[in-house]
């Protein structure tokens, strides 16, 4: 195994992490089936209790140095600082995971809950999302505690148990902090990773430190027609009317553009692209359409520049020989900060609405506020990455999924969403998918980054 570069702590020692022990600990954590289910009857409380007990035994110094409060199965740790005049910081992650897609178990290279270490990778559900974050933070704090580090600024750690189904635990933590009058200087939750190979023509590591996250909403498109027997179908059925509507929506997505946060991110990244790309970005006024087409062709980048449209659930007839009176499609949107629930609904009604097609709103959450990328928390995260990884292009980014920060941000001046582990595009299929795994060297480097983030963030 190639060791990640050592970082220098300002107390004069280096973060000489025991990589082998940390890797084994992450593998062990994966073996607890802490699965979040929308159906509460499927919730296996004992797996969560076993994980909590395992963490207490594995990280005794972490538990001894901090006050612990449980809110259901969510854990809130408080590491008291020596200077009460300084606003606290919060580092957070979640240890619940999504289920394995039924029927895909056999195509995993390693069993999803076996916690296998092979080919210099740790395999299993939670390796990326997000037990690596939770275990990485406990490893980093334990390292500092063992080296007699005492924070000046109080540090909170919150480990959620139900992020994947809405984050009720995080909401309870937020309410508790609010009631105690705690206002955080900044918070750090899961988000983007240190990326290589995601941006065209950029060979350097890129770290999009997310300063905002997209909102989420669902619309139901309902196509209506006369029913009847399938032996005498009309020219247009509810199903074909619905299909036409979906094609229209696909052909007219929400507009994407390089402005605001997206412009800042790509302006910085483009400095490290080949000349052709730099020329296009420098002349966006002329080549905006070309750039939009180019970036929209890559799903991850497309999601960074616009509100995405994803049909996910379809319903039709109750029987094979019955023409449905209604055919429906549920459309999931992830809202860019420039858009709102109202504006997206209006867009969809304009594109597909008619006497035969109705658009029904099913609720959602607006996109978050945008945190400052000129604030202390952002600078600390960025500089910590450079110490560990060397040359890294840190840019303010937007989280394309949702996180528990939608709760924590209510008590934080600024909120950031970033995991300090490196990934390549091939790793993306593991998120909520198959063969989730993390590179072992990347995991150790992320722990070292957390060490410096905690050290610097709590020292001034």
Secondary structure in CASP SS format (residue, H / E / C, confidence):
PFRMAT SS
TARGET T0000
AUTHOR 0000-0000-0000
METHOD secondary structure of the structure
MODEL  1
X C 1.00
X C 1.00
X C 1.00
X C 1.00
X C 1.00
X C 1.00
X C 1.00
X E 1.00
X C 1.00
X C 1.00
X C 1.00
X C 1.00
X C 1.00
X E 1.00
X C 1.00
X C 1.00
X C 1.00
X C 1.00
X H 1.00
X H 1.00
X H 1.00
X H 1.00
X H 1.00
X H 1.00
X H 1.00
X H 1.00
X H 1.00
X H 1.00
X H 1.00
X H 1.00
X C 1.00
X C 1.00
X C 1.00
X C 1.00
X E 1.00
X C 1.00
X C 1.00
X C 1.00
X C 1.00
X H 1.00
X H 1.00
X H 1.00
X C 1.00
X C 1.00
X H 1.00
X H 1.00
X H 1.00
X H 1.00
X H 1.00
X H 1.00
X H 1.00
X H 1.00
X H 1.00
X H 1.00
X H 1.00
X H 1.00
X H 1.00
X H 1.00
X C 1.00
X H 1.00
X H 1.00
X H 1.00
X H 1.00
X H 1.00
X H 1.00
X C 1.00
X E 1.00
X E 1.00
X E 1.00
X E 1.00
X E 1.00
X C 1.00
X C 1.00
X E 1.00
X E 1.00
X E 1.00
X E 1.00
X E 1.00
X E 1.00
X C 1.00
X C 1.00
X C 1.00
X C 1.00
X C 1.00
X C 1.00
X C 1.00
X C 1.00
X C 1.00
X E 1.00
X E 1.00
X E 1.00
X E 1.00
X E 1.00
X E 1.00
X C 1.00
X C 1.00
X E 1.00
X C 1.00
X C 1.00
X C 1.00
X C 1.00
X C 1.00
X C 1.00
X C 1.00
X H 1.00
X H 1.00
X H 1.00
X C 1.00
X C 1.00
X C 1.00
X C 1.00
X C 1.00
X C 1.00
X C 1.00
X C 1.00
X C 1.00
X E 1.00
X E 1.00
X C 1.00
X C 1.00
X E 1.00
X E 1.00
X E 1.00
X C 1.00
X C 1.00
X C 1.00
X C 1.00
X C 1.00
X C 1.00
X C 1.00
X H 1.00
X H 1.00
X H 1.00
X H 1.00
X H 1.00
X H 1.00
X H 1.00
X H 1.00
X H 1.00
X H 1.00
X H 1.00
X H 1.00
X H 1.00
X H 1.00
X H 1.00
X H 1.00
X C 1.00
X C 1.00
X C 1.00
X C 1.00
X C 1.00
X C 1.00
X C 1.00
X C 1.00
X E 1.00
X E 1.00
X E 1.00
X E 1.00
X E 1.00
X E 1.00
X C 1.00
X C 1.00
X H 1.00
X H 1.00
X H 1.00
X C 1.00
X C 1.00
X H 1.00
X H 1.00
X H 1.00
X H 1.00
X H 1.00
X H 1.00
X H 1.00
X H 1.00
X H 1.00
X H 1.00
X H 1.00
X H 1.00
X C 1.00
X C 1.00
X C 1.00
X C 1.00
X E 1.00
X E 1.00
X E 1.00
X E 1.00
X E 1.00
X E 1.00
X E 1.00
X E 1.00
X E 1.00
X E 1.00
X E 1.00
X E 1.00
X E 1.00
X C 1.00
X C 1.00
X C 1.00
X C 1.00
X C 1.00
X C 1.00
X C 1.00
X C 1.00
X E 1.00
X E 1.00
X E 1.00
X E 1.00
X E 1.00
X E 1.00
X E 1.00
X E 1.00
X E 1.00
X C 1.00
X E 1.00
X E 1.00
X E 1.00
X E 1.00
X E 1.00
X E 1.00
X E 1.00
X E 1.00
X E 1.00
X E 1.00
X C 1.00
X C 1.00
X C 1.00
X E 1.00
X E 1.00
X H 1.00
X H 1.00
X H 1.00
X C 1.00
X C 1.00
X C 1.00
X C 1.00
X C 1.00
X H 1.00
X H 1.00
X H 1.00
X H 1.00
X H 1.00
X H 1.00
X H 1.00
X H 1.00
X H 1.00
X H 1.00
X H 1.00
X H 1.00
X H 1.00
X H 1.00
X C 1.00
X C 1.00
X C 1.00
X C 1.00
X C 1.00
X C 1.00
X C 1.00
X C 1.00
X H 1.00
X H 1.00
X H 1.00
X H 1.00
X H 1.00
X H 1.00
X H 1.00
X H 1.00
X H 1.00
X H 1.00
X H 1.00
X C 1.00
X C 1.00
X C 1.00
X C 1.00
X H 1.00
X H 1.00
X H 1.00
X H 1.00
X H 1.00
X H 1.00
X H 1.00
X H 1.00
X C 1.00
X H 1.00
X H 1.00
X H 1.00
X H 1.00
X H 1.00
X H 1.00
X H 1.00
X H 1.00
X H 1.00
X H 1.00
X H 1.00
X H 1.00
X H 1.00
X C 1.00
X C 1.00
X H 1.00
X H 1.00
X H 1.00
X H 1.00
X H 1.00
X H 1.00
X H 1.00
X C 1.00
X C 1.00
X E 1.00
X E 1.00
X E 1.00
X E 1.00
X E 1.00
X E 1.00
X E 1.00
X E 1.00
X C 1.00
X C 1.00
X C 1.00
X C 1.00
X C 1.00
X C 1.00
X E 1.00
X E 1.00
X C 1.00
X C 1.00
X E 1.00
X E 1.00
X E 1.00
X E 1.00
X E 1.00
X E 1.00
X E 1.00
X E 1.00
X E 1.00
X E 1.00
X C 1.00
X C 1.00
X C 1.00
X C 1.00
X C 1.00
X H 1.00
X H 1.00
X H 1.00
X H 1.00
X H 1.00
X H 1.00
X H 1.00
X H 1.00
X H 1.00
X H 1.00
X H 1.00
X H 1.00
X C 1.00
X C 1.00
X C 1.00
X C 1.00
X E 1.00
X E 1.00
X E 1.00
X E 1.00
X E 1.00
X E 1.00
X E 1.00
X E 1.00
X E 1.00
X C 1.00
X C 1.00
X C 1.00
X C 1.00
X C 1.00
X C 1.00
X C 1.00
X C 1.00
X C 1.00
X C 1.00
X H 1.00
X H 1.00
X H 1.00
X H 1.00
X H 1.00
X H 1.00
X H 1.00
X H 1.00
X H 1.00
X H 1.00
X H 1.00
X H 1.00
X H 1.00
X H 1.00
X C 1.00
X C 1.00
X E 1.00
X E 1.00
X E 1.00
X E 1.00
X E 1.00
X E 1.00
X E 1.00
X E 1.00
X C 1.00
X C 1.00
X C 1.00
X C 1.00
X C 1.00
X H 1.00
X H 1.00
X H 1.00
X H 1.00
X H 1.00
X H 1.00
X H 1.00
X E 1.00
X E 1.00
X E 1.00
X E 1.00
X E 1.00
X E 1.00
X E 1.00
X E 1.00
X E 1.00
X E 1.00
X E 1.00
X E 1.00
X E 1.00
X H 1.00
X H 1.00
X H 1.00
X H 1.00
X H 1.00
X H 1.00
X C 1.00
X C 1.00
X C 1.00
X C 1.00
X C 1.00
X C 1.00
X E 1.00
X E 1.00
X E 1.00
X H 1.00
X H 1.00
X H 1.00
X H 1.00
X H 1.00
X H 1.00
X H 1.00
X H 1.00
X H 1.00
X H 1.00
X H 1.00
X H 1.00
X H 1.00
X H 1.00
X H 1.00
X H 1.00
X H 1.00
X H 1.00
X C 1.00
X C 1.00
X C 1.00
END
